[in-house]
Amino acid sequence: MHSIEELPLALGFLVIAKGDFRDTVLGGVNYGRDADSIASMGGAIAGALGGLESVPQEWVTQVAAASRTDLVAPGLAIAAVARRVHADDLVRRRAHESAFAELERA
């Protein structure tokens, strides 16, 4: 119901911040309304685009300690799956291209 407002705002803060993680999150947090959702969506996208190095290390350390949660391992696991899916897709794509090249030669 609220995604009509939240996602566009998260993307807006991402654009305004030129992809900077810290500025995207702080913009979302300080906006008001459903700030936690806006900031987390914008931060997730900024982090996905910029990688772990784009996230302030002190934020990772403090949030992980306060929540008693490993914030890095799940991201690394998801990235490994994404790399595997991409590699598998690339193999299938190359096979597809090869099959069409064979049809063109026939």
C-alpha positions, 0 to 999 in steps of 0.5 A: 500500500505504501510502496507507491510513496516509499520506493519513488522517494528511496530512488529519489534520495539515491539520485540526489545523493548520486549513489552515495550510500551515506547520503541516501540513507541519511536523506531517507531517515530525515525525510519523515513519514515511513523513514525507516522503509525509505532509508532501508530501500535506498540504502539497499540499492546504494549498497548493491550498486556500490558494494560493501566498501560504499557502506561506512565501516563504522555503521557496519561495526556498530549495527552488527554489534547492537543487533548481534547479527553478522551483516557481511556473511549473508551479503557475501552468500547472496553475491556468490549465488548471483555470480553463479547464476550469471555464469550459468546464464552466460553459458546458456546464452553462448550455447544459444548464440552458437545454435543460431550461428549453426542455423545461419550456416545451414 
